[in-house]
Amino acid sequence: MSVPFAVPPRPAPPRPLPLRPVSGPRGLPWLGNLPAFGKDPLSFLVRLRDDFGDAVTWSLGPMRSLFISHPKHIAEMLTTREQAFDVLDILWAFKQVTGQSVILSQGAEWRRKRDLVQPTVRPRQVRTYAATMVDCARLAAERWRAGEQIDVHEEMALITQRIVLRTLFGNDLGDRTRALSHAMGVAEKVVSDELRGINLFLPGWVRTPGRRRLLAAVATIDAEVHRLISDRHAGQVREAGRLGRADRDARAGQDERAGQDERAGRNGRTGRTGHVGRADSGGRAGAGPADRDDLLSRLLAARDAAGRPLSPKEVRDEAVTLWAAGHETTSTALTWAWYMLGRSPDARARLDDELARVLGGRPPTVDDYDRLTWTQQIVKETLRLYPPAWIIGAAAREGATLGGSRIPAGTTVWCCQWSTHRDPRWFPDPTAFRPERWSADAPDVIPDHAWFPFGGGRRTCLGARFAEVEAVLLLATLAQRFHLDIAPGPVTPKAGLLLQPATPLRATLRRAD
């Protein structure tokens, strides 16, 4: 008698960590805690965690808010964001820059745009951009001179801007680069200022001086991006026409040769073969605008499941978003990396040893990425201490829950990379720069979502792989050639759109031995 195969019962899903919110500090009428948050948001959020706990209610102006600090609650919020939370609809200034791009879309429209944009920054595509990253870093290093003083963030931004312009648009834009860079700088400053003040809640029709500057900057950005899109469309149309003519010529030649072969056959001569294939392939050979492999070309060529392309406005929004995110976030992370290396001679010495051992004096390639483990750990530890994106917010829908507790609809739930990354429960000696935390054999277990510089869940930053590879390759390329001796003294971070040094970070260049 046979014994039936017994299927083991499915394990029960883990129970969520209970969420027990407590009331935070009392605020002012209508303004709530906005003045304290606006004055120093980083310190304010750390105080919420330390003084009140892992789930704290507070008010940002008229907005009912909940601040969560435990990695399990953060993971639950980020992984259920698409089902239970809406994108915040308060950043008017930010939307003028990015438009309704993938980072501000939701629902079916978000899924459609994500599926169209994601292939442009997949690991396979990032590999094709790695040589451009190294080349741009080498060009910068060739311009540097030992003993020269530089503004670190300005130099890093010049490098990453050149990379994103080449990979996104296929060229450096020549003389227009400076105007475009200035316009983006103006836009980022206005957005940062609005994030921390009462302007955050002003309706869009209110035109403050800052908003007028923003709209002028956006007009400059739009004019340039629309020109690039139009030029690329025209190039694709010309290329399609060229290929169409070549195919018609090839078919005409094929018909003529077929007639010749038929006549030759009647006359007893041997027909020629092979020429049709050569003529056909020759008609399609040659790289033209349609063969370009930059991100803009890929956005223009993308089609959704129904065969629909992105509209010109959608291409503009995604291109500008990729440009802003790909340019400023990596340059900010590298600025903080140089700051930490300047204060950590042992970490810098290990970096030099790894570069000598792995690269042997040659420039890095994408194939070296996995072997540059200490360089990766420097980048990860920098992103822990100084995450460029420092806060995430989402608005609870009806029926949203966290930790088994219902979140009132309309509540804005916030989590903060800065405060969670520096929580001593997850990172012993949390303010110390210790890249060895990220070694595969490190003794400390870091919980999921105790480190989340790129967000989490399905809405994780699409460009995360691009940013990680770029930061490692740029740091390796520049560190092969120079030490950046940072001026002594602490540097205060300023939380705006990104977490940047409050004052310029200056360094003296010294040749690496």
Secondary structure by P-SEA (a helix, b strand, c coil): cccccccccccccccccbbbbbbcccccccccaaaaaaacaaaaaaaaaaccccbbbbbcccccbbbbccaaaaaaaaaaccccccccccaaaaaaaccccccccccaaaaaaaaaacccccaaaaaaaaaaaaaaaaaaaaacccccccaaaaaaaaaaaaaaaaaacccccccaaaaaaaaaaaaaaaaaaaacccccccccccccaaaaaaaaaaaaaaaaaaaaaaaaaaaaaaaaaaaaaaaaaaaaaaaaaaaaaaaaaaabbbbbcaaaaaaaaaaaccccccccccaaaaaaaccccccccccaaaaaaaaaaaaaaaccaaaaaaaaaaaaaaacaaaaaaaaaaaaaacccccccccccccaaaaaaaaaaaaaacccccbbbbbbccccccccccccccbbbbbbaaaaaaccccccccccccccccccccccccccccccccccccccccaaaaaaaaaaaaaaaaaacbbbbccbbbbbbbbccccccccbbbbbbbbcc
